[in-house]
Amino acid sequence: MRIALLTYSTKPRGGVVHTLNLAEALAALGAEVTVWSLNRSGAEGFFRDVDPSVRVELVPFTDLPGDDVTDRIVRSIDTLAGAFDASEYDIVHAQDCISANAVGTCIRTIHHLDTFTTPILVECHEKAVVAPYARICVSHAVAGEVQAQWGLRPTVIPNGVDYQRFAAAAAPTPEAERARSRWRDELGRYVLAVGGIEPRKGSIDLLAAHAELITEHPEVQLVFAGGETLFDYRDYRAEFDRLQDSLGVTPHILGAIDDRDLPSLVAGCAAFAFPSVKEGFGLAALEALAAGRPVVARELPILREVFGPTVAYAGDVAGLAGQLAQALAGPDEARARQGRDLARSLTWEAAARAHLVLQP
């Protein structure tokens, strides 16, 4: 079976991580898989090496000065559509609204629903949900949103987690301990958030919570990692910077880091913060659970569905600060064990097998 998986970026966003892991798992089960993506502004390819069993097709895309979000998305759709030939594949599987609009007839994975106000983007977003002949969601909560808005019933297939990669980074081996110590030597004792500074990730709330947290734990640093995105969050970042100045706090903003360094960065944190206001699954937090880290998440139905009792929940800034303080006070071994068990139970092989069942 020839399967094309399409994603809009080569950067380490959740949907791209999903695409690569799913592609490799499908290939391991005997499918002939090609991953297609836009290669933006001369990037060297995907953020990590892809298993040789998966073919990769990258379409050059140059960001132009003066482009706004609408321009970039419309050009992205047109560029990918011009390069892709669906007749070469038995299954075409789009992972986002850009690739779904580019390829037409396809299976679509809906990781989460976005909110747009620009008419062109509203139309692109809805078409990418309605037009595919089959839809997959990574959680029941997102599937419920799709059903409520469009009357459609997506199939739910949870993400997998590369459990061993993150568990190994937390192991008591000399190599793993050295890797964790490197981050702790650089950052001190730290709370980590992965996903960059943007509205959906609740970054400003976490910054405000950190300002409260350090009244009790002045030694604790706040670290943001990741953040490559198609959207323009300059206004939100300016607000973040103004709050940072007014609160007198200085977080460490690492930006995108080498994928090989991510597990040790996660395993080295004192606590993992996941204050997102919108999520489809929460893969980064599950990776933290695989590493045995205490996780404080936003009180959201989707996160309750995925994580159950394995993480602490908070609904506002004060709650985030309080739950992080509890996480820093000492380990909850029973919760950590539940978290590791949950992460271990979610495999990409199981996700791939569930996808193959759907194929016509």
N, C-alpha and C positions, 0 to 999 in steps of 0.2 A: 504494500500500500504506500502510495506517494503522498506525503502530507507536507503542506506548507504552513508554517507558523509565521505570522507577521506581527511586528511590533514597531512602534514609531521611533524608537531611540536605541542607542547602544549603551546608554549610561545606566548606573545601578539604581534604577527605580524599581518599585515592587513588581510592576507588571513585566518588566524586562527580566528580572531575576526569575520570575515564574516561567516566562517563555523559554529561557535557556534550560532550566532544570527539567521542564516538561519535555522539551525536545530531546534531551539526552535520555530521559527515561523511556520515551516512545521508541527511540532508536535501539535501546537495549532490549526492547521487546520485539524487535524485528522490523519495525517500520522504516521506510526510507524518508528521512525528514530533512527539510530545508528550512532554515530560519532566514527570513527577509527583514531588513530594517533600513531605515534612512541613516546614513553616516554623515552626521552633521558637522559642517565647518572643518573638514579635514581631520576628524578624529581617526585614531589608528585601529578602529574596530571596536568590538565589544569590550566592556570593562574588565572582563576576564577571559581566559582561554576557553574555547568551546571544544568539547570532545570531538576528535576527528570523525567519529561516526555520524556527526551532524554536518551537513553542508551549510555554508553561510553565504548569503548573497547580500551585499551592502550597496545601497544606491546613494551616490554622492548627493549631498544637499548643502547649499551654502546659505547661511543666514545673511540677509542683506541689511545694510544700514537703513534705518527708518521703518523697517517692518514692525507692525504691531502683532498682537497675538492672532488676530483674524487672518492677517496676511500670511503669517507663518503656517497656520493650520491649513489654509486653502492651498498654498503652494506645496505643502507636505503631501496632501492628498493627491494633487495633480502629478507630482514627481513620482510618487510610489506607483500610482496607476499607470503611468507611462512606461515603467520598467517591468511590471509584473505581468506574467502570462498565466492565467488560471488554467488553461488547457493542459499544462504540464503536470497537473496534480489531480489526484483523486479526491483529496480533502483540502479545502482552504480554510484556515482557522485564524481569525483576526483577534488580536488581544487588546484593541483599543479602538476609539471612534475614528481616528485617522486612518488606520489600516482597513477598518471595516468599510469606510466610505470609498477607499481607494480600490478595493477588489470586488465590491458588489456581492454576488451570491457567496455566502460563507457561513461557517459556524462562528459565533462571537462569544468570547468570554467577557463578561461585564464585571470588572473588579470592584467598581463603585460607580455611583451616579454623580456626575458633576452638575453644577448650576451655572448656566450661562445667561446673559442678558442680551448679547448681540444676536440679532435675528439669524445671521448666517451660521453662527456657532450653535444656536438652539436647534436649527434644522439639521446640522451635521450630527449633533448628539442624538437626536431622536431617530434619525434615519439609521444610525449605527445600532440602535436597539431593535427597531421594528423590522428592518429589511432582511436581516439574516434568517435563514431557514431553521436554525437551531440556536439556542442561547444557553450558556453555562454561567453560573455564578459561583463564587468561592465560599459563600455563606448563605444561610437561609434568610438572614436579615436583608441582604441586598436583593435576593430573589423576591422577597415580599414587597420591597419597594417597586420592583419592576412590575409585579402583578398588580399592585395598587394603582400604578400610574398608567399602565398600558393593557392590563388584562392578560398578560402573557405569563407563562409558567416555565421559567428556566429550570434546567437540571442543576442541582447543587453538587459540586465536586470540590472539596476543600483542597487548599494548597498542601504541598508536602513541605518538609523541613529537612535540610541537610544536617541531621542531628549529630552525626559523628564528627563533622568538621568543628562544630562549636563545643561539643562535649570534650573533644581532644584538647581544645585551647584552654579548658578549665582544669585539665588533668594535673596531678602532682608530679609531672615529669620535669626533669631539668630544662628541657627545651621549652616547654610550655610556660614554666615559671619565669624563665628569662624573658620570654616575649611579653608576658603580663607586666613584669617588673620594668621593662623599658617604658611602657605607657605610664605606669605609676611614678616612675622617676621624672618623667616629663610633665605630668599633669597633676601629681599629688593624688589625694583621695577624691574621686570624682563620680558625679551622677552623669550618665550618658543618655543622649537622645540622638537617634539616627533618622535622617530624613530631611535635614536642612531646616532653614528658617522660612516658613510659609504659613499662610492662614490655616490650611487644612491640618497641619501638624500641631496647632496650638502652641506655637513657640513663645508667643508673648505671655501667655498664662504661665508657662514653665519658667520664664525669666522672672516674673513677679513672685512665683512660688519659691524660687531659689533665693530671692532677696529676703523672704521670710525665714527660709530654712537656715540661712547662715547666722541668724541671731542666736541659734542654739548650736550650730555646727559651723563655726567660722572657717574651719580648715577645708571644707568641702568645696570643690570646684564644679562648675557646670560646663559640660562639653557637648557641642553639637557636631555631628559628623554627617557627611552626605549633602545632598541638596541640588543635584543637577535636575533641572526641569525646563519644560518648554515655555512655561508661563512667565509673565513679568510681575514679580512681586516687589518691585522697588519701593512702592508706597508702604507696604507692610514692613519691609526691612528698615525704612526710614523711621517708622513708628517704633520698631524694636530698638533701634539705636537711640532714639530720644528717651525711651523708658530706661534703657541701660544707663544712660548718663544721669537721669533724674534719680535712679535708685542707687547709683554709685557701685554697680556691680560690673564685672568684666568677665563674661564667659569665654571659654576657649572655643573658637569657631574653626574647626579643622577643614571644612569643605569636603570635597570628595577625597577619599583615601584609597590606597591600593587595596584591592579586594583580598589580597593575601594577608593583609594586616588587620582586616575587620574582626575575625574571630578573637584574636588576643585583645583588641580594644574592648570588645564586648565582655569578654571573660574577666578583664581587669577592673571593670567598674564596680563601685560599691553598691550602686542601684541603677536600674534602667528605667527611664521615664518615657511614658508613651501617652502623652496628653492630647492625642489627635481628636479633633472634633468631627471628623468623618473618616471612616476606614471601610474597607471591604473584607478584611481578614485580620491583618496584624502580623505579617510574617516576621518583621524585625523583632517584635517582642517575643515571638516563639523561639527565635534564635537565641535570645537572651535567656529564656527558660532552659534551652538545651545546654547552655553554659552554666546553669545553676544560679543565675543572678535573680535577685528579687526585683519584680516588675511592679511599677505603679502605673495604672492605666486610667484613661478617662472613663467615666461612667456612661457607657453607651450600650444599647441592646446587642449590637453586633459583637462587641468585645466580651460581653457576658456570655454570648452564645459560644464563642470560640474558646475562651479561657476558663470559664466557670470559676471555681474557687482557687485557681492556681496563681492569681495575681491580686493585688490590692486595687481598689477603685476609688476615684475621687471625682466630684462633680464640679469643683471650682478651685480657685487659686489656694484658698486656705486649706481645702481638703488635700490638694496635691502636696503642699508643704508638710502637712501633718502626716500623711502616709509615707512620704519620703523620709521624714524623721524617724518613723517607726522602722522602716526598712534599714536605716543606718544604725539603729540601736542594737541590732543583733540578728543573726540568721533565724529564720523559721524553717527548720529542717523538714518538717512534714510538708509544708507548702512547696519547698524547693524540690522535694522528691516527686510530688504530684506534677509539678511543672516539667521536670525531666521526663516523666512517664508520658505526659501529653505530647511533648515535642517528639519523643521517640516513636509514638504511635502514628504520626502523620508522615507518610513516606511518599516520595515522588513516584515510586513504582506503582503504588496503589492508585495515585491520581492518574497515571498514564493508562493503567488497565481500565479505569472507569471511563476515560475518554475514548478508548478503543471500542467499548461497548456501544457508544453512541454513533459510531461511524456507519453510514448506509452500506 
